[in-house]
Amino acid sequence: MNSFARLTVIALALGLGACTGHRPVEQPAPPIETAPPPKGPVVTPLPGPKPGGPKANQPAAAPKPMPRTSASFAPPPGGASHWDPKMGVYVLDKQPNTFYRQRTYYRWNNGWSWSVNPEGPWQETDSSGVPGGLGRAFAQ
């Protein structure tokens, strides 16, 4: 019985070993069929209302108003402000050229400065110390 078990294990090992030693034969991919180019002139639709869409005599929808807040950043505490998506900061309404994002205030006064309080003290910095959109908006 013991020799029968050995013989079975050896046969299985040889059989499985033969499977792992060969690479599958790669078949070439079938050619990709392409449609023939269209004959005659190519007609493109004119810009305008799409069929089933609003009628030409109806007024266009009013543009969306700018958001007052950001979905990602909290507004400044206790200050009237609005979110400017181009600059990526809140603009303080009552302080000119003063901005806020992530617990930091930024001020432009012929150069950049920052503070954790809108009243200061202000630390001077360059454009690399302000959010990217804000620095680009005031680039000289």
Secondary structure, 3 states (H helix, E strand, C coil): CHHHHHHHHHHHHHHHHHHHCCCCCCCCCCCCCCCCCCCCCCCCCCCCCCCCCCCCCCCCCCCCCCCCCCCCCCCCCCCCEEEECCCCEEEECCCCCEEEECCEEEEECCCEEEECCCCCCCEEECHHHCCHHHHHHCCC
